[in-house]
Every structure is written in structure tokens, then in C-alpha cells.
Amino acid sequence: MTPGCRAPTMGRMEDRDGRTRPHTAAAYALLGLAALQVAVGSVALAVADVPVADLVHYDMVVDLAVGLAYPVCGTVIALHRPRNPIGWLLIAYGLGHAFTGMSIGLAVQGLRLGWSPELLHAVTTVGRHTWILGSSTAFVLVFFLFPDGRLPDRRWRWALAAQLLSSPLDFAIWARDDWGLFRGTPAQPSYLPVPAGWMPLLRDVETAKACLVLAAVFAVMAVRYRRGGEQDRRRLLWLIAGILPLALSVALQILGFPAVYTSCCTLFLPTAIMIAVVREELLDIRLVVSRSLLYGTLTVGVIVTYVGLVTSVQALLNPDPALLGPALITVTLALTFAPARRLLQRMVDHALYGDRHDPVRAVSRIGERLAGTGVDGVPEAVGEALRLPYVCVESKSGVTDGSWGEPGERIHALPLDYDGRTVGALVIGLRPGEQQPTPADLAVLELLAVPLAAALHATDLTRQLQHSRERIVAAREEERRRIRRDLHDGLGPTLAGAAFQADAVRNLLAFDPERAAVLLAELRSEVGGAVAEVRRLVDGLRPPDLDQLGLLGALRERAVRLSWRADGIPLQVRVQAPERLPALPAAVEVAAYRIAIEALTNAARHARASRVDLRIEIGDGLRLEVCDDGVPSGEETAWTPGVGITSMQERAAELGGRCVAGRGRVVATLPLGGAL
């Protein structure tokens, strides 16, 4: 199979984006149709020499611009995300406006050339309603299905059904709002018939319906933002970034600016939708939306405040309102601008970046999650508090103690240190457009690192304790299995044979004393073997030298046995310890003996040493140190610990102690009161 292509389905070959040749051909064909309609309409208007004022007043330029911009962006989405209906809906919406713009141009040119009234009427009637069809269906569907082409859940179907069923009302109302274009000419379009006197009521119903649809759209966006992941939230922020210019233009229109600004500002929307669906990680959209909301709100607020204050002050001041009123207004705006900006900045930053500008609040919220659910709940709390796309807590052992989100291209790891040692790392994913964490983010993360490191250390200790207990239980069960096997396979048959021989001796005593004597000798040998087997089992449970000689005596005895290396070179082993040791717990005594014997044996076999020193000190605990003067040969590679070193470390850890091994030196510390 060719790389980048999927298996053929129903005779069609799909690439890795799910795109097929019919999809590609259809997208380019629709884009070509839109471009053709725009070109025909533009040429017709240019040839007819329509005044620029009329082009702006009757939205001719806007129809042609929307008719090209939306299909272009929709085609990009359709080519990259062919299964997402948003691209095709944008193309449909643009085609409606493109045909409307073309119909106006053709009608203007047809009036100059004397086309038949029937043809002019048909062209303008169809053209007047195509943009309404696209607006009331395709355009509304885009907001309900954004960004993945699916509704948030099945309950929102009623909203779409209500909008589609009420579309005839849009045709009846919107088609008549044509500013008198072609009125009184053969090109005047026809509209849906409405009973006399019903128009005021229908307009009120249309206004109420528009408000309900707008509320439903905002509700859908809010639901998606609350339920969605980091990727969905970035896409919604791109949509908001595209809506902001439109909202600002509406505010300007309310203040008296021409409606053409409102229509032109809709051109930002398809670009934002295209980026959101195809490449939502292009920029740090949070920063764009944050600054846009801040300065857009400030601009509108200043304008509204200025107009309101001018009206109020001039109504109150009789002497010379032309001079005194603006002066007071300027002073008022100067005093309120900075506080208003700071307040709005905090509100916008909190909505987009969480609590990063309030580290104490952020750490407090994360601490509550840490106390409630442990380390596993911290990544989600950090991600929600700072609006980060990815958070993960990793221990030094490589275990992941919880993660949240999906890692992106850039991540940053913050080390977690406890008691001078690195116990793990807090890994965060950077927001799109960021090269490194911001100082505000680092301030929160560094403040969080201290309690998180302590919690991670406690979690590691708990995990190690659990693993140690599991190893102890496993070792105990293994030891029981070994003893059972030895008793069953060794001592059991021996005692059974001795019992049979005893029966045989009893039967032979009366008539064959000599044969009975021979069997008694064999029985004595069998019993001696059984005693030796019992002694072997007992010695395996605890070294007999400890009971016979004590810890120091047993170690000195072993030191004498290790006075020669395997290559025949003498080895001096010195034991340095107090004259007498206090009574030690049995587990500590066995662990110290096993660790010391393993360390001495390793030095004699592998260290190429001439002298080995064994030191034992008693303080808060028992400290055991084995040092040698061995020098590695030039052929040896870097030193790595083996099974023996791991065994020594596990024996110390089982008692709550610690064993550190390096080249030529082993140090073990065992607590005297921590025997298990």
C-alpha cells in the first residue's frame, strides 16, 4: 500500500486526510463556480459604470467579497478536512452571496441593454433570495457544528430544526430590506406574499427568533468550551477572534457609522474558522483574544462614556457647555481609564490564562486538589488553573504520577527537589506560539514545586514501602516453598525409610539377630542423615556462626577465610569495630552479616585489592563500611552495579536503612529500632 493512503473503500482511494478524488473535484468545481459568479458580477457592474456610493449603499461590493472569501476558506477546509461539513457550509454560504452579487450586476446591465422584463424579474427574484438561503441555513449551521462538524449532543437538534422550519420567515422579512433597489423597474424582484397588516408582527417575531438563535449559538459555544479539551478551546478562541471585528463594527453602526463596515468585517470570520479547523496552533490565540477583548472593550467603553458624559454635562451646564463640559469629561476619562484597564485586564486574563496572575490563589486551589486526591489529581488542577494544554508529574524512577491533556511540540520540565535531591519533574506543555513559559507561569509553578516535591517524595516512599512489603511477602512465601520442598523431598523420604527399617528390625529380632544388627546400623546411618538435613535447613534460616560466635566473631572468621585472592595473591582483611556490640535485633544482625559478607566477597573476587577494611560503628544505628584499595585494569569498562549490590540495597531497605555502593566502597546504615 502506498504510504499516506488508506485502504480503498467502496472502490474509492482515500489519502491520509480522508480526501477522495470526487471530494477534491467537487471542492474545486464549487470554488470555480463562485469565482465565475463574482467575476461576471464585477465585470457587469464595472461596464455599467455604477457609482461607488451605490456599490457601497446597496452592499454590492460586500456580496461579491463574501461570495469569494467564504468559498476560498471553505475550499481549504474541504480539502484538508473533507469529512467536516463546515468547509462545505462555508462554500454554500459564499455561493449564495456570489449569486446575489452576480444577479445585481446582470440586472443593472440588463436594464441598460433592454433585456426582457421576465428575464430581469427572474434573475433578481432568485438572486435576492439566495443569500438569505445561505444565511438562514448554512451560516447558522456553521456555529452549531463548529469545530468538529457535530452537535455537542442530541438535545440541540431541536434548535436546528426550529431554525430550518422558520426559514420562510427570514425570506419574507429579509428579502424586502433591499433599500428600494430596482423599485419601479422591470427588474424589481418578487417576495413571499404576506397578509396585509402582518408585517409589524412578523418583524417582531423575527427579532425574537434572531435573539433566541443568537442565545442558542452562545450556549453551544459555552458548552463546548466547558466540556472540550485544550484543542477545542483554542479553536473556539479563534472563532471568538473572528467574531470580535464583527461585534465592534455592529457597535460602530449603532453609533451611526455606515452598515458597510459591519458587512466587511464579516470577512475576518471565514479566515478565523479556516485557521481554527485546519491549524489552530498557528498562534497563541489566547494572547490575541486577550488583547482584542481588552482594547475593544475599552474603546467601546470610552466612546459610550464620552457620548453619555457630553450629553449629560451639556444638559446640566448652562453658562458655556462648549468649553466647560468637554474639560470635565476629559478629566473624568483620564481618572477612570487606568483603573478600568487594569480591571478589564485581570478579567480577560483570568478567563484565558486562569489564576496565573494570582499565584497564591492558584497554589491554594491546586493544594486543595493535592490534599483531596493526591499527586494524581495535580496535573488536571494545574492545567485548569493555568489553562495549559498538557501537564504531567514524573518521579525520578520514571513512573508517571498522573497526566492531563495531550503533549504538544514544545514542553518544559521543572525539576522537583526535596532535601537537596531531585525527586521528579513537573512537565508542562507550552501554549501554541510560546517558546518558553512566561514569568507569570513560572512564578506559580515554582511556588507549587515545594509542596509538590514533598508530596511526590511521600508518594515514592509509599510506593517503595509497598514494593518492599510485596518483596518480603514473596520472599517469605518462596522460603516456605523451599522449606516444604526440602522437607518433602529430603527429610520425608529419609524418615519414611527409617520407619520401614525399624519395622524390619522388629520382625528379624526373634529369628535372625545378626541381620537385625546390620539393619540397626543402617538405621543409625539414616537417622544421622536426617539430623544433618535438619541442621542444613536450620543453617539456611539463620547463619549458625552468628549464634556460635556473634556478629564480630563471625565476620572475623570469614575474614580469615578470605585472606587469599583467587589468583593466589595474599589479601589483608582488617575488621575494625568496638570491643563489644550491644544486643542487636536478629534482623539487623543477619542483614549486617549478609551485607558485609557480600561486600568482602566482591572485593576479594573482583577488586584486585591487596587490603580490605571492614568498619562497624554503633550510634543512632549500625553503620557498616567496606573499603578496598583495588585499582581497575585498563581493559575494564565503566563500573555498573550487579545482582549482589542490588541484594545488599534491598536488605538495607527492608529494615528502613540505606546501602550506597560505589567502586571500592560500600556503606550501609541500618536503624536499630526498625527491625521488621
N, C-alpha and C positions, 0 to 999 in steps of 0.2 A: 504493500500500500504506500502511496506517495506521502512523504512527511507533510503534515499540515492539513491533510484531508481526512475526512471521516468516511466510514463505510457507506456505500451507496444505499439510499433508502428510497424504495418505490421507483427505482430507475433513475434517481437524481443523485448527482455528486455534490456533497456539501464540503466547504472548506472549514477551517477551524472556527470561524465566526458563525457557522450555520448558514452561510450565504450560498445560494444556488444561482445558476445562470438565469433562470426566469426572474428571480428576485432582482438581480443586477440589471437585467434588461428593462424590467418594469420601472425601477427607480430612475434610470437614465431617461427612459421614454417620458415619464411624467415631468422630470426636470426640463427636458427639451420642450414639452408642451407648454409649461409655464413660461419658459424663456421666449417661446414664439408668441404667446399671447401678449407678454409685456412689450416685446419688440413691435408687434403690429399696433398696439395701442399707443406706444410712444411716437411711432412714425406718423400715425394718423393725427395725433394732437399737434405734432410739430408742423406737419403740412397744412393743417387748418389754421395755424398761427393763433392758437388760443392764448389770450393774455395770461401772464404769470399770476395775476391776482385771482383769476378764475380757476387756474390749476390748483392753487392753494385752497381757495374758498370751498370748492366742491370736492376736495380730497382726491383729485385725480392722480396727483403725484404719489400720495400715500398708497392708493390702491395698487399702483404699478410697483412701488418699492416693496410693499408687503408681498405682492404676488411673485417677486423674485427672491427676496431674502428668506422667507419661510421654506419654499421648496428647496433652496440650496442647503440650508441647515438640515431639513428633513431628509434629504438625499444622503447626506453624510451619515446620519443616524441609521437610515435604512440599509446602507452598505455595510456598516460595522456591526449593527445590532438588528439584523433583519427580522428576528422574532419579536422584537419590541415594537408594538403598534404606534409608539409616539412619533417615530420618524414618518410613517405613512400618514398620520393625522396632521402633522405639520405641512406635509405636501398637499393634502386635501384642502387645508385652510388657505394655503397660499394660492392654490388653483382657483378657489372661489373669488379671491380678490383680484387675481390676474384677469379672469374673465370679465369681472366688473369693470376694471380699468380699460380693457380692450373694447368692451361694448360702448363705453362712453366715447372713446376715440373714434370708433366706427360710426356711431350715431352723429357726432359732430361733423365728420367728413361726409356722411350720407346726406345730411341736411344741405351741405354746400353743393353736393353733386346731384341732388334731386332724386334720391332713392325713393322707392315706393313706400307709402305710409305703413303698409302691412309689415314690410321687412324691418323698417325702423322701429315700429312698435314691438315686434317680436324680440329684436336684439336688446332693446333697453329693458323690456319686462324681464327677460331671462337674466340679463346682467345685473339688474337691480336686486335680484333675489339670491344669486349665487354666493355673494359674500355673507349674506345672512345665514344661508345653509351651513357654510363653513364655520361661522362664528358660534351658532347656537348648538352645533353638534361636535365637530372635530375639535374646536378650540377649547370647549368646556371639558371634553373627554381627556384632553392632554393633562389638565390639572388633577383630574380624578385618578388617572392611571400613572402619573409620574411617581417614581422614575423607572420602575421595572415593568410597566405595562400591565400591572394587575391591581385590582382594588385591595385596600387593606383587609377587608373581609367581606363576606357575602351580604352583610346588612346594608352596605352602601349602594346596592343595586337599585333600591327604591329611589334614591336621589337621581341616578342617571335616567331611570325610567320616567320620572316626573319631568326632567328637563327635556327629554326627547318628545314626550307626549304634548308638552306645552310649546313646542317649537312653532306651530301655526300662529300662536300669539305674537312671537317675535317677527314673523313675516308680516303680520297685519300692522304692527306698530313701527318697526324699524324701516320698512320699505317706504313709508310715507315721509320719513325725515330725510328728504333729498334736497332741501334748501331751494325748492322750486326749479330744479334742473329740468330742462326740456318742457316746462309747463307751457301749455298753449301752443305746442308744436306737434307735428306728426310723430315725433319721437317720444312723446310723453308715455311712460310705462303705465301698466295696469297694476292694481293692488288687489289683495284679498278683500272681498266685499265685507263690510261691517255695517250692521243696522244703524240707522240714524240715531244720534244721541248717545251711542255706546262708547265713543272714543275716550271721553274723560275717564270713565270707569275702567276701560281696558288699559289705559296708561297707568292708572293707579295699581291695577293688578300686575302689570308688567314690572313696575318699580318694586313692588313687594316680592315678586318672584326673583328679580335680579338680586335683591338683598339676601333672600334665602339661599340662592345658588352661591353667592359670594361667601356667606357664612358656612355653607357646607364645604366649599373648597378650603377655607381656612381650617375647618375642623379636620378634614382629611390630612392636611399638611401637619397639623399639630399631632395627630395620632401617629403618623409616620415618623415624625421627629422623636417622639417619646419612645416608641417601640423599636425603632430602627437602630442599626449599628452605626459605627463611625462613618462608613462609606455612604450609607443612606443620608446621614445628617449632612455630610459635605455636599451631596447632590441637592438637598433641599436648600442649603445656603446659597448654592449657585442660582437656584430658581428665585430665591428672595433677591439676590443681587440683580437679576434681570427685571424683577418687578419694581424695584426701587425707583429707577428713572421714570417708569410709567406713573407711579404714585406721585412723584414730585411734579410731573407735568400736569396731572389732574389738579393738584393744589394750585399750580400756576394758572390753570384755566379758570378755577373758581375765583382767582384774584383778577381775572379779566384778560389774560393772555389768549391768543388765538388757539382754536382747538387743534390746529395742525401740529402744534408741539406735542400734544397728547398722542396723536396718531403716530408721529415719527418716533416717539420714544418706545413704541411697541417693538421697534426693530432690535432693541437690545435683548428682548426676551428670547427669540429663537437662538441667538448665539449662546446665551447662558444655558438654555436647555440642551443644546448640542454638546457643550463642554461637560455639563453635568452627566449626561448619559454615556459619553464616549471617553472623556478624560477628566474626571472630577478632581484628580490630584494635581492638575496643572499649576495651580497657585494656592497660596494659603488663603482660602476663601474667607476664613474667619476674620482675617485682618481687613480684607476688602469690605465685607459686610459691616464690620465694627465701625470702621471709619465712615462708611457711607451712611449708616444709621445715625451716627453721632452728628456729622456735619449737615446731613439732610434735615434732621430734626431741629438742629439749632437754626438752620437757615429759615425753615418754615416758622419756627417759634419767634425768631426775631422779626420776621415780616409781619406776622399776625399781631405780635405785641406792639410793633411800631404803629401799624394802622389803627389798632384799638386805642393806643395812648393818644395818637394825634387827634382822633375823633373826640375822645373824652375831654382832653385838655382844651381843645379849641372851643368845645361847647361850654366849658366852665369859665374860661378866662375871657373877659370882655375887653380889657384895655388894648392889648396888642398881641393877639394869639399867634400872629405870623412869626413873631420873634421869641416870645417867652415860652410858648408851647413846645416847639422843637428843641429848645435848650433843655427844658425839664425832661423831655423824653430821652434825649441823648444821655443825660446824666443817669437816668434810671436804667437804660440799657447797659451803660458802662459798668454800673454797680452789680447788675444781675447776670451779666454774660458769663463771667468766670465761674461763679458757683454753679450756674446751670450746666456749664460744660463739664465740670468735674462730676456732677451728679449723673448726667447722661452717660459720661464715660464709664463710670462704675456700673451703671445698669447694663449697658451694652456689653462690657467686658464680662460681667457675671453671666450674662445669657450665652456668650460664645466661648469664654475661657474658664468658666466655673469660678472657684474660690482662690485662684492663684494670687490675686492681689490682696487676699486676706489670709496669710499663712496660718495664723492661729486657728481661724475657723476651719480651714481645710484640714489641718492636722487633727483638730478636735473631732471632726466628722469621721476621718479615717481611723482615729483611735477608738471611737465607738464601735466601728466595724471590727477592728482588731480584737477588742475585748469580747465581742459577741461571737464571732465565727472563727477567730484565729487568723493565722497568716494567709490561709486560702482565700479569705474574703477581702484582703488588702488590695490586690490588683484591680478588682472591679471598683472599689471605693476610690482609688487613686484616679482611675480612668474617668469616672463620673465627676469627681471633684475638679479635675484639671482639663476635662474634655480631651483626653489623649486617645489616639487610635489604638494603642497597644501598651499593655503593662504586664510585666512578668517578674516574679520573685524567684531567684535561683539560689540554692545553697551551694557552698563550696564543694560539696560532694557530687554536684551535678544534678541533684534532684530538683525538679521544678515544683515549688510550693505555691501553685496557683497561677493562672494567667487569665488575661481578659483582652478581647479584641483579636485582630489579625496583624501580625508583624508586617511592616511596610519595607520600603527600600532602605530607609535610614533608621537606625536605632541608637540609643545611648545607654550605656551601663554605668550606674552609680554604685561604687563599692560600699558594702555594709561592713563596718568594723566594730568589733566588740572586744574589749580588754586587750587592745593592741593587735588583734588578729582579724584578718578578713574572713568573715563567716559566710559571705554570699554577695549577691549583687541585685540591685533593683534595675531592671531593664525596661526602658520606655521606648515607644515608637514616636518618632518626630512627626509633627503635623506636616502635611504637604506644603512645600515651599520653604520649610525651615532646614537650615544646615546644621544647627546645634540648638540645644534647649535655651530658652530665654532666661535671663536672670530671675524673673519672677517665678518661673517653673522651678529653677534650681533652688531658690530660697525655700520653697515648700518642700521639695524633695530632700534637701539636706536637713531640714528640721524634722522631717519624718524618719530619716535614716537612723537616728539614735534609738528610738523605741522599737523600730522595725528590726534593727540588728539584734537587740536583746531578745525580741520575740522569736526571731529566726534561730538564734543560738539555743534558746529553750526548746524550740521545736526539734532542732538537730539532736539535742541531748535526749529528748523524749524518744526520738526515733532510734538513736543508738542504744538507749536503755531497752527499748522493745526488742531490737535485734539481738542484744546481749541476752535477754531473757529467753528469746527463741533459741539461740545457740546453746544456752545452758540446758534448756529442756531437751533439745535434740541430742546434746552430748550425754545427758543423763539416760535418755532412752536408749541411745547407742551402747552405753556402758552396761545397762541392764540386759540388752540383747546379747552382748558379748559374754557376760557372766552366765546367762541362761544357756548359750551355745556351749560354753566350756563345761558347764555342769552336765549338760545333756550328753555331749559327745565325749567328754573325758572322764569326769568323776562318776557319772551314772553307770556306764558300762563296767568300770572297774569295780564298783561296789556290787553290781549285779553278779559279776563273775566271782567275787569273793563270797557272796551268799551261796552260789551254786557249789563252790568248793567246800564250804562249811558243811553243806548237806552231804556231800560225798564223803567227807571225813567221818561224819557221824555214822554213815552206813557201813564204812570199812573198819571201824574200830573193833568190832566184835570178832571178825574172821580174818582180817588182813592188816594187822597193826603196822607192818613195815610200809605198805602202800599208803596208809593213813598218815604216817610220819612225813612221807615225801609230799603229800598234798598239803600238810600243815606248813611245810617250809615254803611251798609255792604261795599258800595263802598269806603267809607273813610278808612275802615279797609284794604281793598285790596290794596289801594294806599299806605298806611303805610307799608304794607308788601313789596311792590315793592321798596319803598325807602330803607327799611332795606336790601333788596337783593342787591341794587346798592351799599350801604355802605359796605356790605360784599365783593363785588367784588373789590371795591376800596382799602379796607384794605388788600386784598390779593396781590395787586400790590405793595404796599409800606406800611410798618408798620405805623399806624396813630400816635403812640407815638412819632415818630421822628419829625413829623410836629407840634405836640402839645407841646412836652417837650424838643425837641432837643436830640442829641445823649447821652449826660451825664445824662439828666433828665430821659430819657427812660431807661438807664441802672440802675440808682439808683432805679427807680420804680420797675424794675424786681428784683433787689437785695432784696428789701423788701419782695417781694412775695416768694423768695427762702430762707427765714430765718428759715425754719423748714425742717428737713430731712424727708424722708418717714417713718422712724422708730420712729418719734416723738422727736428726739434729736435736740436741737436748733443748728442752723448753722449761724455763723457770717460771713457776706459778706461785705467786705470793698471795696469801689471804690476810687482809688487814681488817680487823673487827674488834669490838670491845671484848674484854676478858669473858664476860658473861652476858648473855642476852636475856631480857625479860621473857616471861611466858608469852609466847606468841599464839594467836589464833591458828588453828590447824590449817585453815585455808590459806592464810598468809604464809605460813611456813612451807607448805607444799608449793605454792606459786613462786616464792623466792628461790626454793631449791631448783625447781624446773627451769626458771629463767636463767639462774646462774649456770647450771649445767649446760644448757643450750648455748649460752654465750661463750663459756670456756671451750666447749667442743668446737664451735665455729672458729674461734681464734687458733686452736691447735691444728685444725684441718686446712684452713684457707688463708690465714693472715700472714704466713711466712714470718712469724714473730719469733723473737728469742726470749721475750719476757711478757708475762700477762699478770696484771694486778687486779685482784678482786677486793673491793672495799664495801663494807657494810656499816651503815650508821643508823642509829636509832634516835629519832626526835619526835616530831608530831606523827611521823610514820616511819616505816622502814625504807631506807634508801640504799639501793644496791647499784654498784657501778663496776663494770668490767672494761679495762683498757689494755691495749696491747701496743707494741712498738713495731708492728708489721709494716713493711713497705711493699706496695703493689709492684708487680713486674711491668715492664713496658708494654707487654702484649695484652694486659688486662684492659677491658673497656670500662666505661663508667659504672660505678657501683650501683646495684639495684637490690632492694630487699627481697629475700626469698621466703619460703614457707616457714622456716624456723623463726625468722624475725616476726612474721605475722602471728605465729603461735605465741611468742612472748608478749606481743602487744595485746592479744586477746586475753591472755591470762591476767595481765595487769588490769585491763578494762573491766573484767568480770568482778573484780574486787573494788572498783571505783578508783583505781590508780591509773598510772600512766607509764608507758615504756617508750623511750626515744632511742632509736638505733641509727648509728652512722658508721662510716668507715673507721674501724679501730676503736669504737667506743659504744657501750650500751649502758643506759641509765634507766633504772626502773624505780618508781616510787609507789609504795603500797600503804594505804591507810590501815592503821592497826585496829581501828574500830569499825571498819567497813566490810568485815568478812561476811560472805553470803551463806 
